[in-house]
Amino acid sequence: MTTPRTEGRTALPERMRAAVTTRHGGLDAIEVRELPVPEPGPDEVLVQVGGAGCNNTDLWTREGAYGTAEDPDAKAGWLGPIDFPRIQGGDVAGTVVAAGERAPGSLVGSRVLVDPAHYDGPGPDALPDDILGSERDGGFAEYVVVPAARAHPVDGSPLTDVELGALPIAYGTALGMLERAAVAQGHTVLVTGASGGVGLAAVQLATARGARVVGVCSGSKRDGVRRAGAEATVDRTRGAVLADASAAVGTGYDAVIDVAAGPLVGPGLGLLRPGGRWVVAGALDGWAVDLDVRRLYLTNLALLGSTMHTPRIFELLVEIARRGEVRPVVAATFGLDEVPAAQEELARRGHVGKLVIVP
């Protein structure tokens, strides 16, 4: 076995702490264990984790809530059955401390933002077929091994590791949605679930593009969504989202960035201007949708699905991170021993922004 290169840095510890998910189930399925520090393979690097964001996929993977194509009620992760025990955590930022024999030694010592995806092909628009923290051990640990090609240096970024650790999945997903919706300067955009991880990311990223943003959230979270850049908010608890969203702009929307779906989609298409685009990447309000397809073809609307990011989208996100164009909103940080508490808080949805694990 080849010894990983540390390029003159301090010798690595042999053991580390990690929050391990032992099975599908409740919060009691998570245990903090002491494990061997993983060794990077020839094309991999070892990252000392500085921040690892929490995402809904962590909850749903632990619960086995995704089902399968053959059996919607089957216990499974997003891409299929999960091998346990598993260290969750798809969002990782930190410092490279060792490199495999074929990995660039120049990465050692670099701060990096890790792309959590393995892709189904080499092209810029390839799709994820393997996710860190799901099919591979992730960032809820002191150290994690990742492919060197997915460790993007961000040494000059003004963002902290905690802020960087909030970016990959939520902001990558939001950026992919904005790209699919072709959101540009001067556009008017409605964002549902605007106080959550993906929704708030969409508010920030769309605002950074010069779009006029209206966010749907509960009234108690209105101020946080406005601070993120929304020009106006719609209080979903009033039960009049369509009427209030329409009144907020008067002239319709160029795009709807939707993580809620459910009963809003069908009648909500009427909010779009002719040629508008409705992009959905979540179903917090329900999977079933009832719509009149005439709304689509009579006004040239597009109803699009969007899953995470592609290599091209993640490269765009890395550039945004390097320049510090968007500063992620971090609601709270938690230690490894507090991963169950973090997931409980995430499920409660009482916060605005991202929850981040700091090992």
C-alpha positions in Angstrom: 0.0 0.0 0.0 1.3 3.5 -0.9 1.5 6.0 1.9 -0.6 9.1 1.2 1.5 12.2 0.6 1.2 15.0 3.2 3.8 17.2 1.5 5.7 17.9 4.7 2.6 18.7 6.8 2.2 17.3 10.4 1.6 13.5 10.6 -2.0 12.6 10.4 -3.9 11.0 13.4 -4.8 7.4 13.1 -8.3 7.8 14.5 -11.2 10.3 14.0 -14.7 10.9 15.3 -17.7 10.6 13.0 -21.5 10.7 13.3 -22.6 7.4 11.8 -26.1 6.5 10.6 -26.5 2.8 11.4 -29.9 2.1 9.7 -33.0 3.6 8.3 -35.0 5.0 11.2 -35.3 7.8 13.7 -32.7 10.1 15.3 -31.6 7.1 17.4 -30.1 5.6 14.3 -27.2 8.1 14.5 -24.2 7.2 16.7 -20.9 9.1 17.2 -18.1 6.6 16.8 -14.3 6.6 16.8 -13.1 5.2 13.4 -9.8 4.9 11.5 -9.0 8.0 9.5 -9.6 6.9 5.9 -6.7 6.7 3.4 -7.1 8.3 0.0 -6.9 6.1 -3.0 -4.5 6.9 -5.9 -6.8 9.6 -7.4 -8.3 10.9 -4.1 -7.5 13.4 -1.4 -8.1 13.5 2.3 -10.0 16.5 3.5 -10.0 17.8 7.1 -13.6 18.9 7.4 -14.1 22.6 8.4 -17.8 22.7 7.7 -20.5 20.3 6.5 -24.0 21.6 5.8 -27.2 19.8 6.7 -29.8 19.1 4.0 -33.2 17.6 3.7 -31.7 14.7 1.8 -29.9 13.7 5.1 -33.3 13.4 6.8 -34.9 11.5 3.9 -32.0 9.2 3.4 -31.9 8.3 7.1 -35.6 7.7 7.0 -35.5 5.8 3.8 -38.2 8.0 2.4 -37.3 8.0 -1.3 -38.7 4.6 -2.2 -37.7 3.0 -5.5 -39.0 2.9 -9.0 -40.4 -0.6 -8.4 -41.8 0.1 -5.0 -42.5 3.7 -3.9 -42.9 2.5 -0.3 -39.5 0.7 -0.2 -36.9 2.0 2.3 -34.2 3.6 0.1 -32.0 6.6 -0.5 -32.3 9.0 -3.3 -30.4 6.7 -5.8 -31.4 3.4 -4.3 -30.6 1.1 -1.3 -28.1 2.4 1.2 -25.2 0.4 2.6 -25.0 0.9 6.4 -23.2 2.1 8.5 -22.9 5.3 6.6 -21.4 8.7 7.4 -23.9 11.3 6.0 -23.1 14.8 5.0 -23.0 15.8 1.3 -21.8 19.4 1.9 -18.1 19.6 2.6 -15.6 22.4 2.9 -12.2 22.1 4.5 -8.5 21.7 4.0 -6.7 18.9 2.0 -4.2 17.2 4.3 -3.1 14.2 2.2 -3.2 13.2 -1.5 -3.1 9.8 -3.2 -0.2 8.9 -5.5 -1.9 10.2 -8.7 -3.6 13.2 -7.1 -2.0 16.6 -7.5 0.3 17.2 -4.5 -0.3 20.9 -5.0 -3.8 20.4 -3.4 -2.3 19.5 0.0 -2.8 22.6 2.2 -5.5 24.1 0.0 -8.9 25.1 1.2 -11.4 23.3 -0.9 -15.1 23.2 -1.7 -16.1 19.6 -2.5 -18.5 18.7 -5.3 -20.5 15.9 -3.6 -21.5 14.3 -6.9 -20.1 11.5 -9.0 -21.5 11.8 -12.5 -22.9 9.5 -15.1 -20.5 10.8 -17.8 -17.6 13.1 -18.5 -19.5 16.0 -20.1 -20.3 19.4 -18.5 -24.0 18.5 -18.3 -23.6 15.0 -16.9 -26.0 14.0 -14.1 -25.2 12.8 -10.6 -25.3 9.0 -10.1 -23.5 8.8 -6.7 -23.6 11.3 -3.8 -21.3 12.0 -0.9 -23.0 11.0 2.3 -25.3 8.6 0.5 -23.5 6.2 -1.7 -20.1 7.2 -0.1 -19.2 8.3 3.4 -19.6 12.1 3.8 -18.7 15.1 5.9 -20.2 14.4 9.3 -16.7 13.4 10.4 -13.4 15.0 11.2 -11.9 13.7 7.9 -13.4 12.5 4.6 -11.9 11.1 1.4 -13.0 12.6 -1.9 -11.9 12.3 -5.6 -9.2 14.9 -6.2 -11.1 16.1 -9.3 -14.1 17.1 -7.1 -12.0 19.1 -4.6 -12.0 22.7 -5.9 -9.5 25.1 -4.4 -11.0 28.2 -2.9 -8.0 29.6 -1.1 -8.7 33.2 -1.9 -12.4 33.1 -1.0 -13.5 35.6 1.7 -16.0 33.0 2.9 -15.3 30.9 6.0 -15.2 27.1 6.0 -18.6 27.2 7.7 -20.1 29.4 5.0 -18.5 27.4 2.3 -19.8 24.2 3.9 -23.4 25.6 3.4 -23.0 25.8 -0.4 -22.7 22.6 -2.3 -26.2 20.9 -2.4 -28.6 23.8 -1.6 -26.8 26.5 -3.6 -25.8 24.1 -6.3 -29.5 23.0 -6.6 -30.7 26.6 -6.6 -28.1 27.7 -9.2 -29.1 24.8 -11.4 -32.8 25.9 -11.2 -31.9 29.5 -12.1 -29.9 28.3 -15.1 -32.8 26.1 -16.3 -35.1 29.0 -15.8 -32.7 31.3 -17.7 -33.1 33.9 -14.9 -31.3 37.1 -15.9 -31.0 40.8 -14.9 -34.4 42.5 -14.9 -36.5 39.3 -14.6 -39.2 38.9 -12.0 -38.9 35.7 -10.0 -41.1 34.0 -7.5 -39.4 31.6 -5.0 -41.4 29.2 -2.9 -40.0 27.8 0.3 -37.9 30.9 0.4 -36.7 30.6 4.0 -35.3 27.1 3.5 -31.8 26.0 2.3 -32.5 25.8 -1.4 -35.2 28.6 -1.4 -33.0 31.1 0.4 -30.1 30.2 -1.8 -32.3 30.9 -4.9 -33.3 34.3 -3.4 -29.7 35.3 -2.9 -28.4 34.0 -6.3 -31.3 35.5 -8.3 -30.8 38.8 -6.5 -27.1 38.7 -7.4 -28.1 38.3 -11.0 -30.1 41.5 -10.9 -33.5 39.8 -10.8 -36.5 41.2 -8.9 -37.4 38.5 -6.3 -40.6 37.7 -4.4 -40.3 35.0 -1.7 -43.0 32.8 -0.3 -42.5 32.0 3.4 -44.3 32.2 6.7 -44.8 35.7 8.1 -42.4 35.0 11.0 -39.5 34.5 8.5 -40.3 37.5 6.3 -37.5 39.7 7.6 -34.8 37.0 7.0 -36.0 36.4 3.5 -36.0 40.2 2.8 -32.4 40.5 4.2 -31.4 37.8 1.7 -32.5 40.1 -1.1 -36.2 39.5 -1.7 -38.0 42.7 -2.7 -41.3 41.4 -1.3 -42.6 38.4 0.5 -45.8 36.4 0.5 -47.1 35.0 3.8 -48.0 31.4 2.9 -49.9 31.0 6.3 -52.6 33.4 5.0 -53.8 30.8 2.6 -53.9 33.2 -0.3 -50.5 32.6 -2.0 -51.7 32.9 -5.6 -53.6 36.2 -5.0 -50.9 37.7 -2.9 -48.1 36.6 -5.3 -50.0 38.1 -8.2 -50.6 41.4 -6.3 -46.9 41.6 -5.3 -45.9 42.3 -8.9 -49.0 42.9 -11.0 -47.4 42.0 -14.3 -46.7 38.3 -13.8 -43.4 36.4 -13.4 -40.7 35.4 -15.8 -39.9 32.4 -13.6 -41.1 30.4 -10.6 -38.4 28.6 -8.6 -40.4 26.0 -6.7 -39.3 23.6 -3.9 -42.8 23.1 -2.6 -44.9 21.8 -5.5 -48.2 20.2 -4.4 -51.5 21.9 -5.1 -49.9 25.3 -6.0 -48.5 24.1 -9.3 -51.6 23.7 -11.4 -53.3 27.1 -10.7 -50.0 28.7 -10.1 -49.0 28.5 -13.8 -51.3 31.4 -14.3 -48.8 33.6 -12.5 -46.3 33.2 -15.3 -46.0 35.6 -18.2 -46.3 34.1 -21.7 -43.1 32.1 -22.3 -42.4 31.9 -18.6 -40.7 29.0 -16.9 -41.7 27.0 -13.8 -38.8 25.0 -12.4 -39.4 22.5 -9.6 -36.8 20.7 -7.5 -38.8 19.6 -4.4 -42.2 18.6 -3.2 -42.5 19.7 0.4 -46.2 20.4 -0.1 -46.9 17.1 -2.0 -45.9 15.0 -5.0 -49.3 14.9 -6.8 -50.1 17.8 -9.1 -53.4 18.5 -11.0 -53.0 20.8 -13.9 -54.7 21.9 -17.1 -52.1 21.3 -19.9 -53.7 24.0 -22.0 -52.1 26.6 -19.7 -48.7 25.2 -20.9 -49.2 25.2 -24.7 -51.5 28.2 -25.2 -49.0 30.6 -23.6 -45.8 28.7 -24.4 -45.0 28.0 -20.7 -42.3 25.5 -19.7 -42.7 23.2 -16.6 -39.2 21.8 -15.8 -37.7 19.5 -13.3 -34.2 20.1 -11.9 -32.1 17.8 -9.8 -29.1 19.1 -7.9 -26.3 20.4 -10.2 -24.1 19.4 -13.1 -20.3 19.8 -13.4 -20.9 23.0 -15.3 -23.2 24.4 -12.6 -20.8 23.4 -9.8 -18.0 25.2 -11.6 -20.2 28.3 -11.7 -20.8 27.9 -8.0 -17.1 27.6 -7.2 -16.4 30.9 -9.0 -19.2 32.6 -7.0 -17.6 31.2 -3.8 -14.1 32.3 -4.8 -15.3 35.8 -5.4 -17.6 35.9 -2.4 -20.5 37.1 -4.6 -23.0 35.5 -2.2 -22.5 35.0 1.5 -24.5 32.0 2.7 -26.9 32.5 5.5 -25.9 30.2 8.4 -28.7 29.9 11.0 -26.7 27.8 13.5 -23.7 25.5 13.9 -23.6 22.1 15.6 -20.8 19.7 16.7 -20.6 16.0 15.8 -22.3 15.0 19.0 -25.2 17.3 18.0 -26.0 15.8 14.6 -29.3 14.4 15.8 -30.2 17.8 17.3 -29.3 19.4 14.0 -31.5 17.0 12.0 -34.3 17.6 14.5 -34.0 21.3 14.1 -33.9 20.9 10.3 -37.1 18.9 10.3 -38.8 21.5 12.5 -38.2 24.2 9.9 -38.2 27.0 12.4 -35.0 28.6 11.1 -33.9 30.8 8.1 -30.9 29.6 6.2 -28.5 26.6 6.7 -27.5 24.5 9.6 -23.8 23.5 9.5 -21.9 20.7 11.3 -18.5 21.8 12.6 -16.5 18.6 13.6 
